[in-house]
Amino acid sequence: MSPAGGTAAIDGVTWSIARLVMLDIDAHLAATDQRISADTVGTLELVRAAGHTVLLSTDRSLLGLLRLAARFGVREGYAICSHGALTVRLDPGMPSGYEAVRAVTFDLAALILQLEDLQLLSEVSIAAEDVGRGWRVNRRFESGLHGPQEQVPLTRLRGGPTTLARLHTAGISEYAAVLAAGTGLTVTPTGPDSCDVHAPDVSSTAAGDAVRDRLDLPAHTTTAVRDSLNDSVRSLIPPDALRPGLSPLAAQLTAAVTTVTPATAGPVPEMVVRVWHGDDVRLAGAEVWTRRKHGWVRHAPIPAGRGTTMRDIEHAALDAGLTFPRGSEGRRRPWWRSTANDGPPAGFELPLDGT
């Protein structure tokens, strides 16, 4: 078995080099007529199971991002929204499902003053993102916003920082350059009658670089995906995981195990598939862990393991050609052992042999 995406020797073991796969949601949806196919979700799950990080990126607000992340099947990890002004870490175990890790905000006072100078203030509809709750607006938007709208006086729009503002009135895009020059903000036309506004020096690329630094990944390990997902990331998935006839669970177990192989002719490193069953939103799940010199580390999630049983894991492992220890008597049941995880609740693990 050969790792995908390049290799590096760590602790005497050849590990596939983890990559940051940055998916431009807006470009992908534009190319696929706003559809998210089962193949797209399956590909992203295989990429994650191979140990790579999927980073969703969108110009939409946080609430728009959260809806799309669920449709893409991505419930954990980092994501970028609001033209790069806001980065969150998705975590289904949190009450809100996320935590903000980076926010670049600005004040609307200069923008409102500039609109007033241009004699546009009485005509333009202004929306300011209220992160995680919706929008503060001076008048209701009929379309173009994701999430609830709270109509407030201009004094409240002026008074608080925001990550993203949206302007709407007939022909407003013609004033984008003037508004940018007069305020120092970035003003991007999104149609003839609408513009998005955010702080200067903000971009999805800069936000992606910050996530990569946070994950301690080298600069060359970013794979940017705009429209054709499968063409861009298929090389990151081990070929064995793409064999016809494998169930999603078996394919993801294959992707995880295949991306760790011995650097020499020695034995395959010790690996286990860990499962847990709890009573919160992480009701049941599965991950592959590998032992290194300093202890056990999570190698990859198994997204198809959500809600599965231990027997499902056994059958999938056999379908993938993986072996595991069994008892020596009677029906020779697979040898599951209990484990104490720092993250999930009560758990069990099954040693795997990838040879």
C-alpha positions in Angstrom: 0.0 0.0 0.0 1.4 3.4 -0.9 0.4 6.7 0.8 -1.2 9.5 -1.2 -0.2 13.1 -1.5 3.6 12.7 -0.7 5.3 11.1 2.3 7.5 12.1 5.2 9.3 9.8 7.7 8.4 10.4 11.3 9.4 8.1 14.2 10.6 5.6 11.6 7.3 5.5 9.9 6.3 6.9 6.5 3.3 9.1 6.9 1.3 10.7 4.1 1.9 14.5 4.1 -1.3 16.1 5.4 -2.6 18.7 3.1 -5.0 21.6 3.5 -7.7 21.2 0.9 -9.4 24.6 0.6 -12.7 24.4 -1.2 -14.2 27.6 -2.6 -17.9 26.8 -2.0 -19.2 29.7 -4.1 -17.2 28.7 -7.2 -18.1 25.0 -6.7 -21.8 25.8 -6.4 -21.7 28.1 -9.4 -20.1 25.4 -11.5 -22.6 22.7 -10.4 -25.8 24.8 -10.6 -26.0 25.1 -6.8 -26.1 21.3 -6.4 -24.1 19.3 -3.9 -23.9 15.7 -5.2 -23.5 12.6 -3.2 -20.2 12.0 -5.0 -18.9 15.4 -3.8 -19.8 14.5 -0.2 -18.2 11.1 -0.6 -15.0 12.5 -2.0 -14.6 15.0 0.8 -15.2 12.2 3.3 -12.5 10.1 1.7 -10.1 13.1 1.7 -10.6 13.6 5.4 -10.3 9.9 6.1 -6.9 10.0 4.3 -5.7 12.4 7.0 -6.1 15.7 5.1 -8.0 18.8 6.3 -10.9 20.1 4.4 -11.3 23.9 4.7 -14.6 25.3 3.4 -14.5 28.9 2.2 -17.3 31.2 1.2 -18.1 34.9 0.8 -21.4 34.3 2.6 -22.1 35.1 6.2 -21.6 32.6 9.0 -25.2 31.4 9.0 -24.9 30.8 5.2 -21.7 28.9 5.8 -23.3 26.7 8.5 -26.1 25.7 6.3 -23.8 24.8 3.4 -21.3 22.9 5.7 -24.0 20.6 6.8 -25.0 19.9 3.1 -21.3 19.2 2.3 -21.2 16.7 5.3 -18.5 18.7 7.1 -19.3 19.0 10.8 -15.9 19.5 12.3 -12.7 21.5 11.5 -12.1 25.0 10.3 -14.1 27.1 7.9 -13.9 30.6 6.4 -16.8 33.0 5.7 -17.7 36.7 5.2 -15.0 37.1 2.4 -12.3 35.9 4.8 -13.2 38.2 7.6 -14.4 35.4 9.9 -12.8 32.0 10.6 -14.6 29.4 12.8 -13.8 26.0 14.1 -16.8 23.7 13.6 -17.5 21.4 16.5 -20.8 19.5 16.9 -20.1 19.2 20.6 -20.5 22.9 21.1 -23.9 24.4 21.8 -23.7 26.6 18.7 -21.8 24.0 16.6 -18.8 26.3 16.2 -16.4 28.7 17.9 -15.0 31.9 16.3 -11.2 31.7 16.1 -10.4 34.8 14.0 -12.5 37.9 13.2 -11.5 41.0 11.4 -14.1 43.7 12.0 -14.7 47.3 11.0 -17.0 50.2 12.0 -19.8 51.4 9.6 -19.5 55.0 10.6 -17.3 56.1 7.7 -19.3 54.1 5.2 -22.6 55.7 6.4 -21.0 59.2 6.3 -19.8 58.5 2.7 -23.2 57.3 1.6 -24.7 60.5 3.1 -22.2 62.7 1.2 -23.1 60.9 -2.0 -26.8 61.5 -1.2 -27.5 57.8 -1.3 -28.2 57.2 2.4 -32.0 57.7 2.1 -32.2 55.1 -0.7 -29.7 52.4 0.2 -30.5 49.3 2.3 -27.7 48.5 4.7 -27.2 45.2 6.5 -24.4 44.5 9.0 -23.6 40.9 9.9 -24.4 40.0 13.5 -22.2 37.0 13.8 -24.1 33.8 14.6 -27.5 35.6 14.9 -28.2 37.1 11.5 -28.1 40.8 10.4 -28.8 44.3 11.7 -30.5 46.3 9.0 -31.8 49.8 8.5 -34.7 48.4 6.4 -35.7 44.9 5.5 -34.0 43.1 2.6 -36.4 41.1 0.5 -33.6 38.6 -0.6 -29.9 38.1 -0.6 -29.4 37.6 3.2 -29.1 34.3 5.1 -30.6 34.4 8.6 -32.9 36.6 10.6 -33.0 40.4 10.2 -33.3 42.9 13.0 -34.3 46.4 11.9 -32.5 49.0 13.9 -31.9 52.8 13.7 -28.7 54.1 12.0 -27.2 54.9 15.3 -27.0 51.2 16.1 -25.5 50.4 12.7 -22.8 53.0 13.4 -22.1 52.0 16.9 -20.9 48.4 16.6 -18.2 46.5 14.7 -19.1 44.0 12.1 -17.3 41.5 9.8 -19.4 42.0 6.7 -21.9 44.7 5.4 -24.2 44.5 2.4 -25.5 47.5 0.5 -28.5 47.3 -1.8 -30.1 50.0 -4.1 -30.4 50.5 -7.8 -27.0 51.1 -9.4 -25.0 50.9 -6.2 -22.2 48.9 -7.8 -21.3 52.0 -9.9 -20.3 53.7 -6.6 -18.1 50.9 -5.4 -14.7 52.5 -6.2 -15.8 55.9 -4.8 -17.0 54.3 -1.6 -13.8 52.3 -1.2 -11.6 55.4 -1.8 -13.6 57.5 0.6 -13.6 54.9 3.5 -10.5 52.8 3.0 -12.7 49.7 3.1 -13.0 47.0 0.5 -16.2 47.4 -1.5 -17.0 44.5 -3.9 -19.9 44.6 -6.3 -22.0 41.4 -6.2 -24.5 42.6 -8.8 -25.6 45.8 -10.4 -27.7 46.7 -7.3 -25.6 45.3 -4.5 -22.2 45.4 -2.9 -20.4 43.6 -0.1 -18.1 45.6 2.3 -15.4 44.4 4.6 -12.2 45.5 6.3 -9.2 46.2 4.1 -6.5 43.5 3.7 -9.1 40.8 4.3 -9.2 37.8 2.0 -10.0 34.1 2.0 -6.4 33.5 1.0 -5.1 35.3 4.0 -7.5 33.5 6.3 -6.5 30.1 4.7 -2.9 30.9 5.4 -3.7 31.6 9.1 -5.5 28.3 9.4 -2.6 26.5 7.8 -0.2 28.1 10.3 -2.5 27.1 13.1 -2.4 23.5 11.9 1.4 23.8 11.6 1.4 22.7 7.9 4.1 23.9 5.4 3.1 26.5 2.9 3.3 24.2 -0.1 0.7 21.8 1.3 -2.4 23.8 0.4 -4.6 22.5 -2.4 -7.0 25.2 -3.6 -10.2 23.8 -5.2 -12.6 26.1 -7.0 -15.0 24.1 -9.2 -14.0 20.6 -10.2 -13.5 18.9 -6.8 -12.8 15.4 -8.1 -10.2 16.5 -10.6 -8.3 18.4 -7.9 -8.2 16.0 -5.0 -8.5 12.5 -6.4 -4.7 12.2 -6.2 -4.9 12.7 -2.4 -7.1 9.5 -2.0 -5.2 6.2 -1.9 -6.1 4.1 -5.0 -7.1 1.1 -2.8 -9.9 3.2 -1.3 -11.4 3.8 -4.7 -11.9 0.1 -5.5 -15.3 -0.7 -6.9 -17.7 -2.4 -4.5 -16.5 -0.9 -1.3 -19.0 0.6 1.0 -18.3 4.2 2.2 -17.3 2.8 5.6 -14.9 0.2 4.1 -13.4 2.8 1.7 -12.8 5.3 4.5 -11.1 2.7 6.7 -8.9 1.8 3.7 -8.0 5.4 3.1 -7.1 5.9 6.7 -5.0 2.7 7.1 -3.3 3.0 3.7 -1.9 6.4 4.5 0.4 5.0 7.2 3.0 2.4 6.1 6.3 1.3 7.4 9.4 3.3 6.1 11.3 0.0 5.8 10.4 -3.7 5.6 9.4 -3.7 9.2 6.0 -4.3 10.7 3.0 -2.1 10.0 2.7 0.5 12.8 0.2 -0.2 15.5 -3.2 1.1 14.5 -6.7 1.0 16.0 -10.1 2.0 15.0 -11.7 3.7 17.9 -15.5 4.0 18.3 -17.6 5.7 21.0 -21.2 5.8 22.0 -22.4 8.8 24.0 -25.6 10.7 24.9 -24.9 14.0 23.3 -24.7 15.2 19.6 -21.6 13.0 19.2 -23.9 10.0 19.7 -21.6 7.5 17.9 -18.5 7.9 15.8 -15.3 6.3 14.6 -11.6 7.4 14.1 -8.3 5.7 13.3 -5.5 6.3 15.8 -1.9 5.3 15.5 0.8 4.8 18.1 3.9 7.0 17.9 6.9 7.2 20.2 5.2 9.8 22.3 1.8 8.1 22.5 -1.4 7.6 20.6 -2.5 10.3 18.1 -5.6 10.6 15.9 -4.7 9.9 12.3 -8.0 10.5 10.6 -11.7 10.6 11.2 -14.1 8.1 9.7 -17.1 10.2 8.7 -19.2 7.2 7.6 -18.8 5.9 11.2 -21.3 8.3 12.6 -24.2 6.2 14.0 -22.7 2.8 13.1 -22.4 -0.2 15.3 -19.2 -2.0 16.3 -20.4 -4.9 14.1 -20.7 -2.6 11.2 -17.0 -1.6 11.7 -16.0 -5.3 11.8 -17.8 -6.1 8.5 -16.4 -3.0 6.8 -12.8 -3.8 8.0 -13.2 -7.3 6.5 -14.5 -5.9 3.2 -11.5 -3.6 3.1 -9.1 -6.5 3.5 -8.0 -5.5 7.0 -7.4 -8.1 9.8 -7.9 -7.8 13.5 -7.3 -10.0 16.5 -10.0 -12.5 17.6 -10.6 -14.5 20.7 -9.1 -18.0 20.8 -12.2 -20.0 21.7 -15.8 -20.5 20.6 -17.0 -18.1 17.9 -13.7 -16.2 18.1 -15.2 -12.8 18.5 -13.2 -9.7 17.4 -11.1 -8.5 20.3 -12.4 -5.1 21.2 -10.9 -3.4 24.2 -12.1 -0.5 26.2 -10.3 2.8 26.0 -10.5 6.2 27.7 -10.6 9.0 25.2 -9.9 12.7 26.1 -12.6 13.8 23.6 -15.5 11.5 23.0 -17.4 9.7 25.8 -17.0 6.0 26.6 -15.1 4.2 23.8 -13.7 1.0 22.5 -10.9 0.2 20.1 -10.2 -2.6 17.6 -6.5 -3.1 16.6 -6.1 -3.2 12.8 -3.5 -4.8 10.6 -3.2 -3.2 7.2 -1.0 -5.9 5.6 
